[in-house]
Amino acid sequence: MTANRGPIHSSSSAPFRLTDSETNPMCIYLVKNDSKGDKLLFRYPFHSFGGPVKESLNDRKRSLHKFSVLKKTAQPHDLTIFTDDVISSLFAVKMELCDRKFELKVNNVRFVGHPMQLVTGGGNDDGGEESSNKKPQSPSIIMINIVFALDAFARRQISNCYYDLSKILGIALRHEEKRCAYLSSQIKDMLYIHDTMAMSTSECDLDSSVDNNDHFKSILENSSLAQDLKSVFEGVVTNGIIKLKVNDWVDVSFCLPHKVHHFYRDGQYFEPESINKCLKGLRPYHGLLLMADRKVLLDKLPQDSSPSIVRLINMYNPVKSLETLSADSDLTLAQVFNIAGHLIYWGDAIVIFPLSETNMYAIAPNVPTERNDKFAKEFEKKFSGQKLLEVMGEFSFPTSLQYKLCPIEDKSSGSATIQIIIWLLQHKMLLQYHTYVYFMPSSKGLGYYNDESEFHDYNNKHPSEAPMTKYQTLSENWLQLSSGGYSSSMSSAEEMFHSLDEDEQIALMHIPASANPDDFRLLMRLLKQGYLSGEHHLEEIMYLENIRRSELLKLLDKFKNVLVTVEMEDPIISNFYSH
């Protein structure tokens, strides 16, 4: 018996619905604190703070009092109430709180960062003759904090991502400060711009109004660190990918998985934690599908990337399993799994089952079906003469790939079909379905074995014998089965058989294939291993038990009265699709 139905696997790592305001930061800040006091060095975007900020209340206590009054009447996500003095006071934490997670919630805004303590003035990079003539600076201790302003109701996994990003940026700055005093130089330049512009404003006597936005504009034009912070902000807002070189020396790469993995359903985002759950469920029989051309992906790799990654990408083929890739790339399976996890996390690949003629595909949920959609235009441009909606219509129901590859087609036509399938999988428009098997032999399942007619027939054929009960008939059949010299080899199967309840035993013995010791032993083996509970698809059973597909399909056909097959998606693969 076969049934086609939608996904029934529940997973806590399913995509979740969010708005852009919950995933995108509202602002990025750079604050320092040292022996000379705390200071907001830079923020971006600075134009969102509504023009000049009155600074006539220079006293810190009065400024904080003003902030406490304003926040009571502030609108959601209103960052204008946070003056520069307030920001520097809030983010300039004590040294004891450095090198740990910083999180502060005010109204509907959550500030996340990782303050770090650095020793400045200790650069030891070879700067040539000019630097050798300079008087060495005495080292001092400084605290820096790169903070992101987020929606207060953003998911914990999202805020953790921005915390990690702040920490990575701080580590890069610490390295450059130790190498060549880069951070000290940048802070000095920023403070000089702040002081110079504040002094010029004071000379103009503009009622002590200071437009700090102009300060930040000038800093952005003259500071490479400020430009890097701007790039970080724009990267996380646009595509969630950050690739920059701090001080043209330290590579910083970061990825926000909920931004990289896209879904067609509006407001639905990929939960970062589901990446780990997906990787835990990865098996050697799974495969990879690159989301871009091989050459494009190789060009994206950093110069110091591992040769193992390059080797695996060069050996990649969508028809290969991870186990095959391991052998072809001369890498251990653990290495292949690590590289696969890296590619999946960065959105450069997704998990698939290797392309095969027996694969079954159906149209994925929530895919766009508009005629003039950008995907339709892209598809028609890549595959001339093909219409995306027509191709998608061919997969309205689960369809085996072997029916799309007609034997009379020439090789070029068959190759074009494969390329279309790959394109649809890359754009997550096709979802693969697998066959799962349920063992349902009794009235609790199919309701097929309540009829007593077979036992009456047996008693009528043997009138000299006492009437047989279900259990007696079962015992007689089992004795006949085990009397042919198979008792030793089938001891495990016999043990499994006797562990079933009476109705299940009777249902099995009514099937002619039960008299075949090989078939019966294989069925009991699969049942004992738990493969017939709807949790394992055929491909997994084939791999784990080293069984050919033809052998497994014959078994399903022989015991079709007690085995129910259901077409469903692999929960590991379905994590990358919207529901």
ABEGO torsion letter per residue (X at the ends): XBBBBBBABBBAABBBBBBAAAABBABBBBBBBBAAEBBBABBOBAAAAGEBBBAABABAAAAAAAAAAAAAABBBGBAAABBAAAAAAAABBBAAABGBBBBBBBEABBBBBBBBBBBBGABABBAEAAAAABBBBBBBBBBBBBBBBBBAABBAAAAAAAAAAAAAAAAAAAAAAAAAGAAAAAAAAAAAAAAAAAAAAAAAGBGGBBBAAAAAAAAAAABAAAAAAAAAAAAAAAAGBBBBBBGGABBBBBBBAAAABBBABBGBBBBAAAAAAAAAABBAABBBBBABBAAAAAAABBAABBAAAAAAAAABBAABBAAAAAAAAGBBAAAAAAAAAAAAAAGABBBBBBBBAABBBBBBBGBBABAABAAAAAAAAABBGBBAAAAAAAAABBBBAAAABBAABBAAAAAAAAAAAAAAAAAGABBBBBBBBBBBABAABAGAAABAAAAAAAAAABAABBBBBAAAAAAAAAAAAAAAGAAAAAAAAAAAAAABBAAAAAAAAABAAAABAAAAAAAAAAAAAGAAAGABBAAAAAAAAGBBAAAAAAAAAAAAAABBBBBBBBAAAAAABBX
